[in-house]
Amino acid sequence: MIALDSSSEAARTGEFLFGVQDMHCAGCISALERALSALPEVVSVRVNLTNRRIRILADTETEPERLAQCIRETGYTPIQLDADSIRLVSTTPQSQGLLVRLGIAGFGFANVMIYSVVVWSGAEGTTRDLMHWLSAFVALPVIAYAAQPFFLSALRVLRNFRLNMDVPISLAIILASGQSLFETAQSGQHAYFDAALALVFFLLSGRYLDLQTRMTARSAAAQLSAIEPDTTTTLAEGKEVNRPIGEITEGATIIVRSGDRIPLDGEITTGSGDLDNSFLTGESRPESVKQGDQVVAGQFIHTGRLEIKVTRSSANSSLRRLVKMIELAESARNRYTTLADRAASIYAPAVHLLALLGFFGWLTATGDTRLSINIAVAILIITCPCALGLAVPAVSAATTGRFFRSNLLIKDPDALEKLAGVRRAVLDKTGTLTLGIPIIDRVSGIHPQALAVAGALAASSRHPYAQAIHNHVMESAIPLATLDKVVEIPGSGITGIWNDQEVRLGRSDWVGAGSTGHSATWLRLGGDVFHEFRFIDRIRSGTRECIKGLQDLGIETILMSGDTEEAVRALADTLDIDQWFATARPEDKMAMIDKLTRQDGMTLMVGDGINDAAAMARSDISITPSSALDVTRVAASVVLVGDDVSRIPEAIHLARLAKRRVLENFTIAGCYNAVAVPLAMAGLATPLAAAIAMSTSSIAVTLNSMRMR
């Protein structure tokens, strides 16, 4: 079971959650974070564009209305949510609204194009003027309705004396429509109602595609939230009552049956069954549970009926904690995101400056006001920063979902960037590459009768070596010997009477075999008959694949453990690891990490124990299995759900791939602007061509990002 502890910061402050449906770009994120962070009572702000949420940590005495008012003053409409809720702000109404506007814009565009074809075919005089007026009759109402998302967004930010990418978009639409209406009223030869409608149509197409992309790449939090039931059956005074899980407190008894999801963490008090843990570990093989076993929210019960005593309320369940961790990862913003936000924030004023230069430049050169306005409109349209704003968020959304499907949960906001730069990996042994569960190395030469006695002695002890011996004997189908007066002596071993003689299982010096200098358990069968049992640690699933994968990626691999030199050398030889260090204390591990982090590239630390926590905190990035101790999971940057460490090379590969996609997106946006802006400034791009080019660049960036899926 994963325990995800809240930060001490969150414990000292209140948590406020708002849904904001009308944010849609990187500029929205920056504006909201700047405005809210400026409030003195706010500790931290995290904006999640994928699920359209703002999670705010602020002083406990903060009035939610003050935060909501700040959001409204920034130009957005907040909806206060339950901070413990894991449901997403629905994007369905917005998606449906965009689709309706898109359909109307497309219908209007198609009709106006028919009238435009008549003009392009050579219509003159009254016929041309009639076609222009018919175009205006269709285009102006369509634009007034379909372009409202851009107009309203621009109006909100202008009221607060700010700019966003919708300001130049709205200005371009209004100028194109106004210029066309003026030309029509003056019986001019050219009108650009078709260009204005094309701009609206392609912009709505890009925005709808962006929304659908996020809905398709639905956050891992959404996938988890979907499996939490809203209600469950409780047992009160012998009666079964259906209640919302939010009303159920610790200590209550709930009932789950075959085909149900367990809604809350707890302990089984009655019943038994088979559970599916695939949501947590990726392992679909059923796990048998019985009275006294612990269960967690989200597990699916295949068979049986369970009565469970709730140990954690819904707000603190393992499922909720997983969701909060994933939301933290999805709202994380690395340096590439910051670069895109900064570029988008200066892009809008630059667009207006270019449009003004184009207008006055052509007006000075030609004296033609109409031509100058058309060129200014084309510049405003073609330089829309949509592609730049989508470059990073689209990749982040797709990559987060990919990580989750690979059973990897990201905690560190910079984890993706750091993973992409990993050049060396330091790996702990026990509990990380191995399970810390000893198994017998070899038993050649030991008579079955001796194994029967050893198994019988070991059956009475919970010592790991004793359990390993007992398990081996049972797996070998050897009947246990009958013993009398079996006694365990802590720190020494187990003694008993077999065939009227004393037998012992334990330390070499205690059984009388002398000091052997290595780790083993000895059996003495009366007299001077001794048998040695040596042990090895069970290697964790995927360990060999993990090491080979790291080496194939060109990553220097180092094994560092506090175990004995003999044990560490044996594992290093088995896994083909050249560099290894044994008997390393916590301070030794930390010193090694400090030395490595001063070298070029990032250093990855993989560990699971308390003795690894300090080194993990000092490393550039760290990964821990979900079976690790709480303190280690808190220190780790990435949590590996389940026991398969072969996912670690895959995580590095995905991070490198995500970095490549981000750079490709910046290249697409940069190349587009390098070609499009000079063409628009030179008067070689009509408003219609500009609208098509701008939307094409945004779609190209989005499709390139979706390759991460």
N, C-alpha and C positions, 0 to 999 in steps of 0.2 A: 504494500500500500504506500502511495506517495504522500508525504506530508510537506506542504508548501507553506512555509511560514511567512506571515506578513512582515514587512519591514518595520523597524522600530519607529521610523518616521510616520508611517501610516497609523501606528498605535497612538502616537501623540496628537494626531490631528483627526479632523472629521473628513469623511469621503463623500463627495457630491458627484452625482452622475446626471448628465444631460444628454438628450438626443437632439441632434440638429440635422434635419433632413435636407436643408438647402445649402449645405457645403458640398463642394464637388471637385476641388482642385487643391494643389499645393499652396496656392496663395491664400485660400481659406484657412488652411491649417496655421500658416504663419500669422495671419491677422488675429485669429482667435487666441493663439498662444501668447502673442505679444500683449494683447489687451488684458487677458486674465492674469498673466504673470505680473503686470504692473500694479495690481491690487496688493496692498501691503499685507493683507491677511492670508494671501494665497501662498502655499509652500511649493507646490508643483502642479503642472498641467500636462495632461496627455490627451492628444486628439487622435482618434482612430477614424481615418477616412473610410475604411472598409465597412465598418458597421455604424458609421456616423454617430459616434459618441464622443463626449468630452468627460474625462474623469479628472476631478479636481481634488487635491488635498489642501485643506485650508484649516484655519483655527476652528475649534469646535463650536465657538460662539458665532461663527459667520452665518448670516441670514442667507438662505438659498436664493431669495428674491434679489439680493444684491448681485450675486453671480449671474442670475438670469438677466438682470437689467444690463449688466456689462456685455453679455452676449448680444442682447438686442441692440445696444448702442453701436456694436461693431457691425451690425447689418444682418444679423441672422435671427432665426426664430427658435428659441430653446424649448425643450419639453423635459421637465424634471422627471427623472426615473428613480426607481429603487436602486440604491448603490449596490445591493446584493443581487440584483437581477442579472441573469445571464442571457436574457432574451435580447435579440438585436432590434434596433430601430428598423421597422419595416421599410423596405425600399419599393414595395409593390405599388403603392399609390403613385409615387414619383415615376416609376417605370411606366405605368399605364398612362400617366399624364404626358410623358415625353412621347410615347408611342402615338397617342392621339394627335398631338401637335405635329409630329413628324408626318403622319398620314395626311393631315390637312395641308401642310406645307408642300408635300409632294404633289397633292391634287392641284393646288394652285399653280405650282411651278409647271406642271404638264400643260395646264390650260393656257397660261401666259406664253409658253413656248409656241403654241399653235399660232397665237396672234403674232408673235415675233417672226415666225417663218414667213408669214404674209408680207411683213415689212422687209425682211431680208430678200424676198423674191422680187423686190423692185416696186412695191406699192408707193404711190406718191399722193401728195395733197390730202384730199378729204378721206380717202381710204386709209392712208397711213395714220392720220390723226384719229380716225375711228378705232383702229387697232390699238393705238396707244391709250385711248380712253377706256377701252374694254379691258386692257391690261391693268390700268390703274384701278378699275372697278373690282377686279378680282384680287389684285396683289395687296392693296392697302389693308383691307380687312383681314386677309390671311396673315400678313406680317404683324398686324396689331395683336393678333391672338397667338400665333405660333412662336413669335420671338419674345414673348413675355418672360421666359426664364432669364434671358440675357438683359432685358430692360430692367427688370426688378432687381437683379443682382447688381447691376451698374448703379441704379438709383440708391440702393442701400449704402454702398461704399462711398458714393459722392456726397451723401448726407453727412458722412463722417470725415469728409475731406481726405479721402484716400482713393487709390486707383487699384483696379484689378483687371484681369484680362477681358472681362465682359464690357469694360468701358470702351476700349477701341472697337470691339465687335459691335456694340450698340451704336456707336457713332458712325461706323461704316454703313450699317443697315439704314440708319436715319438719313445720312447724307445721300446714299444711293437712291432711296425712295424720294427724298425731297428734290434732288436734282432731276430725277425722272419726271416728277409731277410738274416741276417748273418748265422743263422742255416740252411736255405735252401741252401745257397751257399756252406756250409761245409757238405752237405748231413746229417744234424743232424736229430735226431728222432722227435724233437718237434718244432713246429712253432705256433705262436699265432696270426696269421692274423684274425682268428675268434674272438679272445678276443678283438683285437683292433677295429674291426668293431662293435662288440657288445657294446663296450664302446661308440663309436660314435653314434650308433643307440639309445641307452638308454639315453645318454646325450641330444641328439636332441629331443627325446620324452619328457623328463622332461622340456626342455626349451620351446618347443612348447606348452606343457600343461600349463606352467606358463604364457605364453603370452595369451593363450586362456582364462585362468582364469581371467586375468585382463580385457580382452575384454568382458567376460561374466559379470563380476562385474563392468562394465563400470562405471566410476565415475558419481556422481550426476551432476557434471558440464557437462558431455557429454550428459546426459539426457536433461538438460536444453538447451544446445547449439543446440540440434537437433530441438527444436521448434522455433528457431528464423529464420524468413524468410530472404533470401538474398536480395530481392528487394521488393518494394512496390509502390503503385500508388500515385503520388502526383498531386496536383491541382495547376497549374500555369497559370495565365492569362486566366482562364476559360477552360483550356485544361488539360486532364488527361495524365500524362506522367509516365512511369515505370522507376524507378531509384533505384540504390543500396542504402540500408539504411545508409551506411557509408557516403554518400554524402549529406544526409538530415540534415539540421541545425535547431536549435530552431526557432520557429515562422512559419515554413513551414506548409502547410496544406496537410494532407494525407487522403486517402480514403480507408476504409476497408468495405468489404461486407460479407454477410452470407457465412460461411465456411472458413473465413480467420483468421489468427492470427494477433493480433495487434502488429506491429513491434516496436513501440516507445511509450514512455510515453507522455500523452497529455491531452487536455481538449476537450470534444465534443462540436463542434460549430453548427453542423447541424445533425439532425436525431436521431433515438432511436433504441434500440435493446435489445437482451438478451445475456448476456455474461456468459461464463464458466470460473470460477476462480479456478478450481481444481488444476492447477499446483502451485498455490500460497497458497491456504488455505486447499486443500483437499476436499472442498465442491463442489459437482458436480451440485447442484441445481442452475439453471440459475438465474442471477441477472439482473433485468431490469435497463437500463441506458437511459439517455436522455440528451438534451442540457444542458451544464454547468457541467456535471459530469466529474470526473477525471477517466482516464483509464491508465493501465500500460502495458508495453510490455509483450507479452506472453499470454494475455487473448484471448480466442477463442470466436468468435461471432457466435451464433447460428442463429439468425434472424436479419434482418434489414440492413441498410446502414448508415455508420457513416462518417462524415467529422470531422477530429481531428486536432486541432492545436498542433503541437509538442512543448512540454515544456522541453524535455531533448533529447540531441543527443544520438546516439546509444552507444557511449563510456560511457555515464553516466546513461543509462537506468536502471530501476529496475532489469531487467533480467541480465544485465551484472554485476551488483553489487552482485546479488545472486550468480552468477557463481564464482566471485572472492572470496567470502566468503567460498564457498564450496571447491575451490581449496586450500585455506589456510588450511582448515580442513584436506584435503586429503594429503597435504604435511607435516602435523604436525608430529613431531617425539617425542614420550614420552621416558621414561627411558628404556623401554624394547627394543625399536628400537635402542637406543644408545648402549645398552648391546650387541645386535646382531651384530651391525656394528663393535664394538670393538673386539668381538670374531672373526668375519670374517677377520678383518684386521691382527690379529696375527696368524690366522689359517694357511695361506699359508706358511709362513716361518716355522711353526711347522711341516707342512706336509713334506716339503723338509728335515728337520732335521730327522724326523722319517724314511724317505726313505733312507737317508744316513746311519743312524744307522743300519737299517735292512740290507742294502747292505754289509757294512763292517763287521757287526756281523756275517752274514752267510758266507761271504768270509773267515773270520778268522777261523770260526768253521769247514767249509767243504773244503775250497779251490776251490769251484766250482763257477766259474764266472757266468756261465749261470744261475744256480739256484739263485744266489745272485741278479742278474739283474731282474729275474722274480719276486722275492719277493719284490724288490724295486718298480717295476711297479705295483704290486698288492696293495702295501701300498699307492702309489700315487693315484690310482683310488679309493680305498675304503674310503679314508679320505677326499674326496672332500666336501667342506663346503656348498654345495647347500641347504641342508635341513635347516641348521642354518640360511643361508641368507634369506630363504623364510618364516621363522617362524613368523615374525611380519608383513612384508608388505602384505602377503596374507590375514591375519586376518583384517588388517586395511582397505584394499580395500573392502572386503566383508562387514565389519561393517559400513563403511561410506555409502554404498548404502542402507543398511538396515535402518540406521538412516534417510536418506533422504526420503525413502518410508514411514517412520513413521512421516513425517513432522517435523523433527528436524534438525536444521543447527548448526554445531559445529564451534565456533570461536576460542576458547582457544586451543592451541596445546596440553595441558595436560588434556583436558576435559574428555577423555575416562578413563584415569587412575584415575582421581579424582572422577568421577561419581561412579566408581567401589568401592571406599572407603567411600562413603557417609554413615554417621551414624545418622545424624539429619538433619531435613529440617525446615527452618524458612520461613513462607509464609505470604505475605502481604494480606490484605483483598480486599479493593476496587480496581477494575481494574485487579485484579489477580485471586482471587477465586470468586469474583463477577464482574459484568460488569460495576458497577458504574451507572446503570440505575435504578432509583427508580420505584417501582410498589406499588399499594395500597395493604396494608396488609389485611384490612377487612373493609367492609362498612355495616355491619349488623346494622339494626335500622335506616338507613338513607332512607328517603322516596324518591321514584323515581323522584318526583317533585324537591326535593332539589338537587338530582344528576343532573337534567336537568339544573338547574341554575348554579351549580358549573362547569359543563362542558362548558356552554356558557361563563362564566367568564374566565375559563382557556384557552379557544381557542385563546384568544388574547395575550397570553404570551408565551415566550420561556423558562421560568423557568422550570427546570426538574420536580419539584413537580406539577406544573400546567399542563405540558404535560402528566404526569402520570395520573392525574385526567381526562383530556380530552380523553386520549386513553381508559381509563376504561369505561367512559360513552359511547363512540362510540362503543366499543366492546360489551357493554350491549344492544345496539340497542335502546337506550333511546333518543328520539328527544330533541335537545337542546332548551332551553327556549329562548324567544325573549327578548333582553335587549336593553336599551338605555343608552347613555352617559357612555360607558365603558372606563375606564381610568386605566392604570397601574401606580402605584406609586413605583418606584424602592426601594427595601429594605423593603417594607411593604406588598404590595399585590395589588389586583385589586378590583376596585369598579364599580358599575353600578346601573341602575334603572330598577327594575322589579315590575310590577303591582303597579306603582307609589310609590314604597318605595325603599330605598337604600339597596343594598346587597353588602356584602364584602367577599372576599376570600384572606386569607393571614395569617400573624403572629397572634398568639393568643392575644397578648396585643393590637395589632392594631385593630383587629375586635371587641375587648371588652370582650374577654373571660378570661382575666387575664393571668398571667404567669403560664404555666403548667409544666415547668421544663423538658420537653422532646420535641424531634423533631416531629412536626406535622404541618398540615395546617388546618385552621378553616374556616368554612363558617357561616356567619350570615345572616339570612333572616329577615331583619327588626327587630324591637323590641329586645327581648332577646332570640331568637331562634338560637341556635348554633349547628353546626355539626362538628365533628372532623374526619379528614382524617390522618391515620397513614400509614407510608411507610416502605417497606423493600427493600433491594438491590436485584436485580435479580442475582441469582447464575449462574456462568459461566458454560457452557457445560462441563461435565466430572468432575466437582469438587468433587462430592461425591466419584466417582470411583478413583480419584486421591488420596484422603485422605485414603481410604480403602487400595489402592494398596501400599502406603507408609508404612502403619501400618503392612500390611501382609509381607512386606520385612524386618520388624524389625527396621524401621527407626523412631526415635523420632520426632514427629510432633509438631511444635510450631506455633501458630497464633499470629502475631504481627502487629498492625495497629494503625494509628493515629486517627481512628474514636472513637466515644464515647463508654464508657464502656457498655452501654445498647446494642448497635448495635454489638459490638464484641462478647459479651457474647451470644447473640442470635444466631449468626452464629456458634460459637464454639459448642453450644449445638446441633444445627442442624446437624453439621458435626462430632459430637462425638470427639472433640479435647479437651483434658484435660488442656493443657498449653496454655494460651493466655494472651496477654498484650495489653491494650488499651491506647489511647491518647499518643502514642509513637511518639516523635519528631525524625527528622533525626539523631540527635546526640545520642538519646536513642537507636535507631536501630543499629547504628554503635557500640556503647558500648556493646550491647548484642552480636553482631556478634564477636567482639574481644574476649569476654569472652568464647564463644562457640568454637572458632577456637583453643583455647589453650587446649581443651580437645582431647582425642584420637579420631581418625577417622576424616573424612571430614565433613564440614558443608556446606549445600546447602542453598542458599538464592533465593527465587522466588519472584520477584516484578515487578512493571511496571512503577512507577512514579519517578519524580525527587527526591522526598524524600526517595526513595529506592536506588538511584544510589550509594551513598557513601557506604552504607552497602553491596551492591552487589559487589562493587569493593574490599571491605575488606574481603569478604567471600572466602572460599576455591574454591568454584565454584558457578555459578549463572545461573538461567534460567529466561527468560522473554518472555511473549507473543509477537507476531509480532505487536499487536496493541499498544504496549508501546511507550513511547516517545523516540525520537532519542537518547538522552543522556543515557537512560537506556539500549537501545539496544547496544550502544557502550560499556557499562560497563559489559554487560552480557557475560557469557562464551558460552551459548547455546541459540539460538532463536527458540521458538516454533512457527512454521508457523500455523496460524489459531488460534482458540479459545479453542480447546479441551485440557484442562490441564491433562486429564487422560493419556496422552502420557508421562508424567514425570516419573511415576514408571516404565513404559516400557523402558525409556532411561536408568535408573539405572540398570534394569535387563539385558539389552543388553550389557551395559558396563561391568557388572560382568561376563557375558557369554564370552565376548571378552577376558577379562583377563584370564579366565579359558582356552580358546582355545590357547592363547599365551603360557601359562605355559605347556599345553599339547604338543605343538609343540616343545618347548625346551626339554621336557622329551623324545619325540620321537627321536630328534636329538642326545640327550645325551646318551640314551640307545643304539641307533644304533652304535655310536662311541665306547661306552664302550665294546660292543661285537665284533665289526668288526675289530678295530685296533689290539687287541691282537691276533685275528685269522690271520690277515695279517702278523704281526710281527713273528708269529710262523710258517709261511710258509704253513698254512692250507687253504689259499684262493688263487685260481688261478686268473689270470687277468680277465678271463671271469666271474667267480663268483663274483669278486669284482665289475665289471661293473654293473651286475644285482642288487647287494645289494645296491650300491650307488643310482641308479636311483629309486629303490623301496622306499628308505627312503624319497627322495624328493617328490615323488608322494603321499606318505602317509601324509606328512606335508601339501601339497596343498589341498588334499581332506578333511583333518580334518579342515582346515581353511574355506573351502567352506560350511561347516555345518552352519556357521553364516548366510548364505543367507536364 
